[in-house]
């Protein structure tokens, strides 16, 4: 699933940076969550590392949302 924003570029640099952080963090979060459900017969992921990455992505999303 892709995130879409209005085609007009925001005038505020802070808004552009926040939107960039929000979208990149959302893509990273999606990728990290997929790692938690590995396809057979691949080895099991390091769940502690995946959990840390998910927490970091969620923090980045919250930070970007607050800036907006």
N, C-alpha and C positions, 0 to 999 in steps of 0.2 A: 504494500500500500504506500502510495506516495503522498507527501504533504504538498499542498499548493497554496501559494500566497498571491495576493493581487499582483498583476503584471507591472504596475507602476512601482518604480523604485522609491522606497521611503527617503525623505529628504534628510532625516536625522541619521548621522553616522552611528549613534548609539543603537538606534532601532535596527539598522542594517546588521550591525555586529551581533545584536541579540537574536535576530532572526536566523542568522548564520549558525550561531551556537545552538539555538533551539533545533533547527533541522538536522545539523550534524550529530547532535546528541541523540536525537530520536532514531536516526539510522543506526548509530552505534548501539543503542539500547536494543533495537530489533535484532541486530547481529549477535549480541551477547546472549539474548534470550534463546535464539536458535541453537547456540552452543550447548545449552542446558538440555536439549532434546536431541542427542546425537543419533545419527542413522546407524543401524547395525551394519557391519560388525566392527565399526570403529571403536577405539578405546574410549572409556568413560572420561568426560572432561573433568578438569580440576574444579570442582564445584565451589571451593573457597575462592579461587581466582575469579570465576565467573560471577559469583555473588558480589565480590568487591567491585568488579567492572560495572555490574548493573547498578549498584549503589552510586558509583561515581557518575554514571550517565543520568540517573534520576536527579542527582544533585545539580548537574549542569543544566538539565531541563528546567528545574525549579528556579535556578539562578537566572536563566534567560527569561523565563516567564515573569519573574519579579522585575527585571530591568525594563521589560515592555510596559 
